[in-house]
Every structure is written in structure tokens, then in C-alpha cells.
Amino acid sequence: MLISRFGDREDTVRLEVWSTYGILLNQTGVYGGVPQNNAEHTVGGKRKREEGMEVEETPSTLLQSQVPSLAKALLGQMKSPKTPPTTLDAGFSLLHKLLSVLPGSLASQSSQIIASAKSVLSSSSRSSSASLQVTCMSFLALFFSKHAPPVYASQLDSITPSLLSALAEKHPRIASEAFRDFSALLNAMQPVKGGVWVDRVYDEAVKRLSNHDTDAEVRGCAEECIGDLWACATDILKTKNRKEWEYICRTTGRTDGAVNVVTKVATKVEINDQWVNGAVDWVTILLKKSGRTGKVEVFNCLDALLRK
């Protein structure tokens, strides 16, 4: 019933319908149950026979059966160039909730989703559309992480230019989400052996880290992305000059994010003694600072380094 009203003429009614469906998605995530054969009880479920086998019908399985019609109705509303930003924002939010409940459920709609995202990200980043772009990129990060790379690999050349442009945006939330998108891509596609976008992401991250005026959230996301680059595109990063570590391993300001990045690289990457020794010296300085919070993380970092 709700899906049949996804295309209501009135924007307010349409958004209310989507919001109501979003609440149902949240409840399904909490109480939906996992489809299991021969289960004694399932919350809100009932049994049905399928090809001679007794299968539990749960809210989750019912939702799975609705995904094709839901996605068709929702994406159909989102693809129109006349669709208002508020409607697009609500649409990406609803898709985000769907993937949170049913990971991998939008594989068949990959091309439509990437096309809609590209349309949003290619528009100008006026303040009125900044929230929409953030919502869109937040969804993309989840989409990349919840689907196998072959699902969207053929569309990457279409969407990465827009994401790369977003890395350089002055709006801190847009730039931060762009770094998160590439972190999600790197982790999903590892090991990454090539791609022009890898070099571009590295260069933009270093540029952000070297600028003392960089927003704290953007800096944190850039640091995390550097860690993901080293962990997931190791061979490419080993060809760089490692200038990024001069900016990451600082002893002033907040260093908790940097500590996590160094710990990740020390744990996951085979790297030479020169880097390890330099990182140990940096961590030792952090430990000597009195009254510092997060010393447990610093000790964990030192432990990871000494195990190399």
C-alpha cells in the first residue's frame, strides 16, 4: 500500500509516505528476524512451503520481496531533473535505511543509483544543496561497502570525477564525506593495484594535511583515508615520497586520529624499518606528554610498532 503511494502528486504526501516506510525499515532492522529453516519461532513471522521445504516468512523476507518494486518506484521519482532537493534528500536517506537493513539488496539497481548520485554531485554546491550532497555521499559510502565491487565497477569511471571534485570543496562536510566515500571504495576493492583516482585522492589528502587551516573533520577524514590507501593500495603508496607522515605525525593539537592511522598501517602493512623507527620516536614523544587522554590507544600503537 505504501509503495503504491511513493509517486503521489503532492510532495508533502510523498515525503510523508517515504518517512513512514523509513520507520518500518528501522523496525524491521530491530525486529525483522533472520530467515531460518525449521525455526521454532520468528518475531512476526509465519511458515510457508517453498519447493517442498518449510521456510520462515519474516518481516525481513517480506521486505526482500518488496525491494524490486520499492526501488523502481523510488528511483523513478528521483531520476527526474525537476525533482526538488528535499525529495532527493529523502530518497537517498530511505535508500540508506534500506541498505542498513538489507545489505547488498540494491545490486540490480546499481546503474540507476550511480546515475542519480552523479546528477546530484555534478550540480553546483550552493548552500541550499550542500545537505543533499552530504546525504548522497553518505549513502554512496554505504553502497560501496555493502556490495561486491563487480556490482558497481563498470560505473566507477562515471562517478569518481564528481567525488574527486568534492574532495576539494570548501564546504567541510562535503569534503569529509568525499574522503569517506574513497575510504569505503578502497576497503571494498582491496588490494587496489591501479587507478588514476588513487593518485588523485592521495594528492588531495596530502594537500589537506599540509594546510594548517584545514577543518578538523576534514583533516581527520584525510588522515583516515591515508591509512586506507596504505592498507588497501600498498604498492602504489610505496612509490610516493611519504610526505604525508610529516603532517600526520605531529605532536601538537589533536593526535588521536593520527595514532589510529599509524596503528592501522603498522598492523596491516609490511613497511621498512626507517618508517617504524620514526613512528616509534613520535609515539614516545606523545607518551611523555603529561595529562594526555587516549594513552591506551598510544600504547596499543607502540605495541603494534614494536611487533614489526
C-alpha beads as a LAMMPS data file, in Angstrom:
LAMMPS data file: protein, C-alpha beads

308 atoms
307 bonds

1 atom types
1 bond types

-500.0 500.0 xlo xhi
-500.0 500.0 ylo yhi
-500.0 500.0 zlo zhi

Masses

1 110.0

Atoms # bond

1 1 1 0.000 0.000 0.000
2 1 1 2.747 2.458 0.956
3 1 1 4.874 1.651 -2.093
4 1 1 1.889 2.320 -4.357
5 1 1 1.796 5.870 -2.934
6 1 1 5.518 6.554 -3.497
7 1 1 4.671 8.589 -6.590
8 1 1 1.905 10.720 -5.084
9 1 1 1.412 14.032 -6.853
10 1 1 1.685 16.064 -3.653
11 1 1 5.288 16.449 -2.478
12 1 1 4.259 16.654 1.169
13 1 1 2.223 13.448 0.932
14 1 1 5.010 11.671 -0.944
15 1 1 7.613 12.644 1.654
16 1 1 5.316 11.558 4.482
17 1 1 4.837 8.172 2.812
18 1 1 8.605 7.749 2.425
19 1 1 9.137 8.774 6.033
20 1 1 6.576 6.217 7.205
21 1 1 8.238 3.490 5.164
22 1 1 11.575 4.524 6.670
23 1 1 10.159 3.957 10.163
24 1 1 9.026 0.483 9.075
25 1 1 12.544 -0.202 7.786
26 1 1 14.027 0.793 11.123
27 1 1 11.615 -1.507 12.947
28 1 1 12.383 -4.335 10.525
29 1 1 16.066 -3.919 11.316
30 1 1 15.325 -4.311 15.014
31 1 1 12.589 -6.964 14.990
32 1 1 12.726 -8.411 11.478
33 1 1 14.398 -11.661 12.379
34 1 1 16.736 -13.701 10.198
35 1 1 15.186 -16.209 7.781
36 1 1 15.849 -19.675 9.163
37 1 1 14.584 -23.118 8.257
38 1 1 12.984 -25.181 10.985
39 1 1 12.994 -22.319 13.495
40 1 1 10.506 -22.680 16.306
41 1 1 9.520 -19.031 16.429
42 1 1 10.129 -15.911 14.401
43 1 1 9.075 -12.433 15.501
44 1 1 6.058 -11.513 13.436
45 1 1 6.703 -14.411 11.069
46 1 1 4.808 -17.372 9.721
47 1 1 5.664 -20.522 7.853
48 1 1 5.205 -21.186 4.163
49 1 1 6.213 -24.037 1.916
50 1 1 8.644 -23.405 -0.900
51 1 1 9.669 -26.220 -3.260
52 1 1 8.822 -28.849 -0.696
53 1 1 10.693 -27.119 2.132
54 1 1 9.228 -25.289 5.071
55 1 1 10.658 -21.758 5.154
56 1 1 10.147 -18.992 7.682
57 1 1 8.428 -15.897 6.346
58 1 1 9.696 -12.974 8.406
59 1 1 9.485 -9.198 8.064
60 1 1 12.973 -9.365 6.533
61 1 1 11.975 -11.878 3.859
62 1 1 8.841 -9.863 3.112
63 1 1 10.985 -6.763 2.723
64 1 1 13.319 -8.608 0.358
65 1 1 10.377 -9.437 -1.874
66 1 1 9.395 -5.750 -1.947
67 1 1 12.833 -4.399 -2.908
68 1 1 12.328 -4.533 -6.714
69 1 1 9.025 -2.623 -6.631
70 1 1 10.292 -0.273 -3.903
71 1 1 13.488 0.575 -5.795
72 1 1 11.622 1.031 -9.083
73 1 1 9.099 3.422 -7.538
74 1 1 11.670 5.374 -5.525
75 1 1 14.351 5.698 -8.207
76 1 1 11.676 6.599 -10.730
77 1 1 10.812 9.623 -8.605
78 1 1 14.463 10.557 -8.091
79 1 1 15.614 10.497 -11.715
80 1 1 13.520 13.437 -12.906
81 1 1 15.561 16.649 -13.368
82 1 1 12.631 18.546 -11.833
83 1 1 12.761 16.607 -8.566
84 1 1 13.174 19.071 -5.631
85 1 1 16.327 18.762 -3.472
86 1 1 14.229 17.910 -0.403
87 1 1 12.713 14.946 -2.237
88 1 1 16.112 13.720 -3.431
89 1 1 17.483 14.056 0.088
90 1 1 14.612 11.978 1.464
91 1 1 15.105 9.415 -1.303
92 1 1 18.791 8.851 -0.567
93 1 1 18.009 8.692 3.159
94 1 1 15.435 5.975 2.524
95 1 1 17.864 4.003 0.340
96 1 1 20.444 4.321 3.141
97 1 1 17.979 2.824 5.636
98 1 1 17.159 0.006 3.217
99 1 1 20.811 -0.967 2.815
100 1 1 21.337 -0.805 6.571
101 1 1 18.610 -3.437 6.972
102 1 1 19.281 -5.475 3.812
103 1 1 22.960 -5.199 2.785
104 1 1 23.548 -5.894 -0.898
105 1 1 19.887 -5.543 -1.805
106 1 1 20.382 -2.834 -4.458
107 1 1 22.809 -4.656 -6.740
108 1 1 20.321 -4.794 -9.628
109 1 1 19.755 -1.035 -9.438
110 1 1 23.442 -0.069 -9.479
111 1 1 23.413 1.839 -12.766
112 1 1 20.314 3.870 -11.816
113 1 1 21.723 4.673 -8.397
114 1 1 25.081 5.832 -9.739
115 1 1 23.330 7.948 -12.377
116 1 1 21.172 9.656 -9.731
117 1 1 24.183 10.245 -7.490
118 1 1 26.219 11.662 -10.369
119 1 1 23.396 14.064 -11.214
120 1 1 23.334 15.355 -7.630
121 1 1 27.104 15.655 -7.257
122 1 1 27.556 17.318 -10.634
123 1 1 25.297 20.198 -9.649
124 1 1 26.751 23.329 -8.078
125 1 1 27.482 23.133 -4.368
126 1 1 25.277 26.035 -3.292
127 1 1 24.496 26.122 0.406
128 1 1 20.927 25.028 -0.374
129 1 1 22.167 21.761 -1.919
130 1 1 25.075 21.050 0.437
131 1 1 22.886 18.928 2.709
132 1 1 21.680 16.905 -0.278
133 1 1 25.227 16.245 -1.481
134 1 1 26.270 15.123 2.005
135 1 1 23.278 12.754 2.213
136 1 1 24.038 11.405 -1.254
137 1 1 27.713 10.732 -0.485
138 1 1 26.878 9.191 2.877
139 1 1 24.639 6.744 1.026
140 1 1 27.342 6.040 -1.574
141 1 1 29.834 5.079 1.138
142 1 1 27.337 2.530 2.452
143 1 1 26.502 1.358 -1.083
144 1 1 30.186 0.713 -1.866
145 1 1 30.778 -1.119 1.400
146 1 1 27.635 -3.293 1.239
147 1 1 28.001 -4.530 -2.364
148 1 1 30.705 -6.522 -4.105
149 1 1 32.928 -4.367 -6.370
150 1 1 31.747 -6.081 -9.597
151 1 1 28.296 -4.615 -8.928
152 1 1 29.481 -1.038 -9.491
153 1 1 32.920 -1.417 -11.109
154 1 1 31.649 -0.509 -14.578
155 1 1 30.154 2.750 -13.251
156 1 1 33.207 3.960 -11.318
157 1 1 34.576 5.971 -14.224
158 1 1 31.273 7.818 -14.235
159 1 1 31.071 8.732 -10.552
160 1 1 34.709 9.147 -9.436
161 1 1 35.275 12.505 -11.215
162 1 1 32.432 14.037 -9.192
163 1 1 33.760 12.533 -5.967
164 1 1 37.268 13.791 -6.733
165 1 1 35.903 17.293 -7.266
166 1 1 34.112 17.042 -3.924
167 1 1 37.445 16.380 -2.172
168 1 1 38.481 19.947 -2.978
169 1 1 35.217 21.546 -1.851
170 1 1 35.418 24.353 0.687
171 1 1 32.339 23.042 2.484
172 1 1 33.875 20.810 5.201
173 1 1 31.053 18.260 5.356
174 1 1 31.126 17.712 1.582
175 1 1 34.905 17.216 1.575
176 1 1 34.724 14.917 4.609
177 1 1 32.072 12.691 3.037
178 1 1 34.083 12.513 -0.189
179 1 1 37.082 11.155 1.736
180 1 1 34.776 8.647 3.455
181 1 1 33.488 7.506 0.057
182 1 1 37.010 6.771 -1.150
183 1 1 37.845 5.016 2.107
184 1 1 34.800 2.787 1.553
185 1 1 35.876 2.138 -2.043
186 1 1 39.421 1.267 -1.031
187 1 1 38.312 -1.176 1.654
188 1 1 35.789 -2.819 -0.669
189 1 1 38.195 -3.184 -3.602
190 1 1 41.422 -4.103 -1.810
191 1 1 44.010 -4.834 -2.933
192 1 1 43.880 -1.853 -5.292
193 1 1 46.633 -2.144 -7.898
194 1 1 45.919 0.867 -10.069
195 1 1 43.598 3.691 -10.967
196 1 1 44.150 7.372 -11.644
197 1 1 41.726 8.187 -8.834
198 1 1 44.086 6.641 -6.255
199 1 1 46.823 9.157 -7.064
200 1 1 44.306 11.998 -7.032
201 1 1 42.935 11.003 -3.641
202 1 1 46.451 10.756 -2.217
203 1 1 47.427 14.183 -3.560
204 1 1 44.290 15.837 -2.205
205 1 1 44.710 14.189 1.197
206 1 1 48.306 15.401 1.472
207 1 1 47.226 18.881 0.390
208 1 1 44.611 18.976 3.140
209 1 1 47.001 17.662 5.775
210 1 1 49.701 20.189 4.894
211 1 1 47.311 23.134 5.320
212 1 1 47.121 24.381 8.918
213 1 1 43.711 25.935 8.222
214 1 1 42.077 22.631 7.251
215 1 1 38.850 21.920 9.132
216 1 1 39.279 19.348 11.939
217 1 1 36.717 16.917 10.494
218 1 1 38.233 17.128 7.016
219 1 1 41.701 16.576 8.457
220 1 1 40.527 13.514 10.382
221 1 1 38.914 12.018 7.270
222 1 1 42.028 12.773 5.201
223 1 1 44.208 11.035 7.805
224 1 1 41.915 8.002 7.820
225 1 1 41.936 7.911 4.024
226 1 1 45.758 7.918 4.018
227 1 1 45.650 4.901 6.331
228 1 1 43.226 3.144 3.991
229 1 1 45.404 3.988 0.998
230 1 1 48.410 2.393 2.689
231 1 1 46.408 -0.667 3.781
232 1 1 44.499 -1.207 0.524
233 1 1 46.740 0.265 -2.208
234 1 1 50.101 -0.532 -0.630
235 1 1 52.118 -0.993 -3.818
236 1 1 51.012 2.393 -5.133
237 1 1 51.714 4.208 -1.857
238 1 1 55.201 2.720 -1.612
239 1 1 56.111 4.689 -4.753
240 1 1 55.272 8.009 -3.047
241 1 1 57.657 10.244 -1.125
242 1 1 55.835 9.619 2.200
243 1 1 55.480 13.349 2.799
244 1 1 52.112 12.644 4.409
245 1 1 53.718 11.299 7.586
246 1 1 55.341 14.658 8.305
247 1 1 51.859 16.155 8.538
248 1 1 50.168 13.221 10.273
249 1 1 52.782 12.583 12.958
250 1 1 52.591 15.946 14.668
251 1 1 52.943 16.465 18.423
252 1 1 50.598 19.431 18.803
253 1 1 46.842 19.613 18.511
254 1 1 44.652 16.518 18.392
255 1 1 46.606 13.377 17.604
256 1 1 44.077 10.610 18.340
257 1 1 43.184 10.147 14.679
258 1 1 46.849 10.056 13.690
259 1 1 47.554 7.412 16.340
260 1 1 44.800 5.212 14.882
261 1 1 46.191 5.650 11.364
262 1 1 49.729 4.698 12.399
263 1 1 48.355 1.692 14.298
264 1 1 46.439 0.545 11.213
265 1 1 49.452 0.846 8.929
266 1 1 51.758 -0.848 11.447
267 1 1 49.279 -3.717 11.772
268 1 1 48.373 -4.265 8.126
269 1 1 51.326 -3.132 6.013
270 1 1 54.815 -4.534 5.530
271 1 1 56.867 -1.367 5.747
272 1 1 60.568 -0.648 6.238
273 1 1 62.427 -0.063 9.493
274 1 1 63.005 3.609 8.780
275 1 1 59.267 4.319 8.933
276 1 1 58.815 2.121 12.014
277 1 1 61.681 3.804 13.881
278 1 1 60.364 7.253 13.050
279 1 1 56.878 6.279 14.213
280 1 1 58.276 4.863 17.476
281 1 1 60.086 8.141 18.160
282 1 1 56.848 10.058 17.555
283 1 1 54.791 7.798 19.819
284 1 1 57.433 8.088 22.550
285 1 1 57.067 11.864 22.478
286 1 1 53.289 11.523 22.827
287 1 1 53.707 9.247 25.845
288 1 1 55.996 11.750 27.565
289 1 1 53.353 14.449 27.394
290 1 1 51.737 14.615 30.825
291 1 1 47.985 14.598 31.240
292 1 1 47.230 13.309 27.760
293 1 1 43.985 11.477 27.166
294 1 1 43.889 8.393 24.990
295 1 1 47.097 6.875 26.320
296 1 1 45.656 3.377 25.939
297 1 1 45.458 3.938 22.180
298 1 1 49.013 5.315 22.165
299 1 1 50.307 2.228 23.995
300 1 1 48.420 -0.002 21.534
301 1 1 50.097 1.888 18.704
302 1 1 53.532 1.406 20.271
303 1 1 52.798 -2.298 20.730
304 1 1 51.886 -2.638 17.038
305 1 1 55.092 -0.838 16.016
306 1 1 57.358 -2.925 18.246
307 1 1 55.917 -6.125 16.768
308 1 1 57.145 -5.195 13.275

Bonds

1 1 1 2
2 1 2 3
3 1 3 4
4 1 4 5
5 1 5 6
6 1 6 7
7 1 7 8
8 1 8 9
9 1 9 10
10 1 10 11
11 1 11 12
12 1 12 13
13 1 13 14
14 1 14 15
15 1 15 16
16 1 16 17
17 1 17 18
18 1 18 19
19 1 19 20
20 1 20 21
21 1 21 22
22 1 22 23
23 1 23 24
24 1 24 25
25 1 25 26
26 1 26 27
27 1 27 28
28 1 28 29
29 1 29 30
30 1 30 31
31 1 31 32
32 1 32 33
33 1 33 34
34 1 34 35
35 1 35 36
36 1 36 37
37 1 37 38
38 1 38 39
39 1 39 40
40 1 40 41
41 1 41 42
42 1 42 43
43 1 43 44
44 1 44 45
45 1 45 46
46 1 46 47
47 1 47 48
48 1 48 49
49 1 49 50
50 1 50 51
51 1 51 52
52 1 52 53
53 1 53 54
54 1 54 55
55 1 55 56
56 1 56 57
57 1 57 58
58 1 58 59
59 1 59 60
60 1 60 61
61 1 61 62
62 1 62 63
63 1 63 64
64 1 64 65
65 1 65 66
66 1 66 67
67 1 67 68
68 1 68 69
69 1 69 70
70 1 70 71
71 1 71 72
72 1 72 73
73 1 73 74
74 1 74 75
75 1 75 76
76 1 76 77
77 1 77 78
78 1 78 79
79 1 79 80
80 1 80 81
81 1 81 82
82 1 82 83
83 1 83 84
84 1 84 85
85 1 85 86
86 1 86 87
87 1 87 88
88 1 88 89
89 1 89 90
90 1 90 91
91 1 91 92
92 1 92 93
93 1 93 94
94 1 94 95
95 1 95 96
96 1 96 97
97 1 97 98
98 1 98 99
99 1 99 100
100 1 100 101
101 1 101 102
102 1 102 103
103 1 103 104
104 1 104 105
105 1 105 106
106 1 106 107
107 1 107 108
108 1 108 109
109 1 109 110
110 1 110 111
111 1 111 112
112 1 112 113
113 1 113 114
114 1 114 115
115 1 115 116
116 1 116 117
117 1 117 118
118 1 118 119
119 1 119 120
120 1 120 121
121 1 121 122
122 1 122 123
123 1 123 124
124 1 124 125
125 1 125 126
126 1 126 127
127 1 127 128
128 1 128 129
129 1 129 130
130 1 130 131
131 1 131 132
132 1 132 133
133 1 133 134
134 1 134 135
135 1 135 136
136 1 136 137
137 1 137 138
138 1 138 139
139 1 139 140
140 1 140 141
141 1 141 142
142 1 142 143
143 1 143 144
144 1 144 145
145 1 145 146
146 1 146 147
147 1 147 148
148 1 148 149
149 1 149 150
150 1 150 151
151 1 151 152
152 1 152 153
153 1 153 154
154 1 154 155
155 1 155 156
156 1 156 157
157 1 157 158
158 1 158 159
159 1 159 160
160 1 160 161
161 1 161 162
162 1 162 163
163 1 163 164
164 1 164 165
165 1 165 166
166 1 166 167
167 1 167 168
168 1 168 169
169 1 169 170
170 1 170 171
171 1 171 172
172 1 172 173
173 1 173 174
174 1 174 175
175 1 175 176
176 1 176 177
177 1 177 178
178 1 178 179
179 1 179 180
180 1 180 181
181 1 181 182
182 1 182 183
183 1 183 184
184 1 184 185
185 1 185 186
186 1 186 187
187 1 187 188
188 1 188 189
189 1 189 190
190 1 190 191
191 1 191 192
192 1 192 193
193 1 193 194
194 1 194 195
195 1 195 196
196 1 196 197
197 1 197 198
198 1 198 199
199 1 199 200
200 1 200 201
201 1 201 202
202 1 202 203
203 1 203 204
204 1 204 205
205 1 205 206
206 1 206 207
207 1 207 208
208 1 208 209
209 1 209 210
210 1 210 211
211 1 211 212
212 1 212 213
213 1 213 214
214 1 214 215
215 1 215 216
216 1 216 217
217 1 217 218
218 1 218 219
219 1 219 220
220 1 220 221
221 1 221 222
222 1 222 223
223 1 223 224
224 1 224 225
225 1 225 226
226 1 226 227
227 1 227 228
228 1 228 229
229 1 229 230
230 1 230 231
231 1 231 232
232 1 232 233
233 1 233 234
234 1 234 235
235 1 235 236
236 1 236 237
237 1 237 238
238 1 238 239
239 1 239 240
240 1 240 241
241 1 241 242
242 1 242 243
243 1 243 244
244 1 244 245
245 1 245 246
246 1 246 247
247 1 247 248
248 1 248 249
249 1 249 250
250 1 250 251
251 1 251 252
252 1 252 253
253 1 253 254
254 1 254 255
255 1 255 256
256 1 256 257
257 1 257 258
258 1 258 259
259 1 259 260
260 1 260 261
261 1 261 262
262 1 262 263
263 1 263 264
264 1 264 265
265 1 265 266
266 1 266 267
267 1 267 268
268 1 268 269
269 1 269 270
270 1 270 271
271 1 271 272
272 1 272 273
273 1 273 274
274 1 274 275
275 1 275 276
276 1 276 277
277 1 277 278
278 1 278 279
279 1 279 280
280 1 280 281
281 1 281 282
282 1 282 283
283 1 283 284
284 1 284 285
285 1 285 286
286 1 286 287
287 1 287 288
288 1 288 289
289 1 289 290
290 1 290 291
291 1 291 292
292 1 292 293
293 1 293 294
294 1 294 295
295 1 295 296
296 1 296 297
297 1 297 298
298 1 298 299
299 1 299 300
300 1 300 301
301 1 301 302
302 1 302 303
303 1 303 304
304 1 304 305
305 1 305 306
306 1 306 307
307 1 307 308
